[in-house]
């Protein structure tokens, strides 16, 4: 996977926490941020799935209907 440099702004508190954890764990700050974002995106995937599941306007189909629709 290609790495792309990015610039963003964080509060001084977050920077202090990031620096502290990176030093304590002896890892790069970018590694901590990448892991944190990965966990956050997994969490957001769950939230999106829950939102869709609870959307009364979104039709839920059973597996038989799904297989039929895709010719399986």
MODELLER restraints for C-alpha pairs under 7 A, 6 or more apart:
rsr = mdl.restraints
at = mdl.atoms
rsr.add(forms.Gaussian(group=physical.xy_distance, feature=features.Distance(at['CA:18:A'], at['CA:29:A']), mean=6.52, stdev=0.5))
rsr.add(forms.Gaussian(group=physical.xy_distance, feature=features.Distance(at['CA:19:A'], at['CA:29:A']), mean=6.99, stdev=0.5))
rsr.add(forms.Gaussian(group=physical.xy_distance, feature=features.Distance(at['CA:22:A'], at['CA:28:A']), mean=5.91, stdev=0.5))
rsr.add(forms.Gaussian(group=physical.xy_distance, feature=features.Distance(at['CA:22:A'], at['CA:29:A']), mean=5.59, stdev=0.5))
rsr.add(forms.Gaussian(group=physical.xy_distance, feature=features.Distance(at['CA:52:A'], at['CA:58:A']), mean=6.89, stdev=0.5))
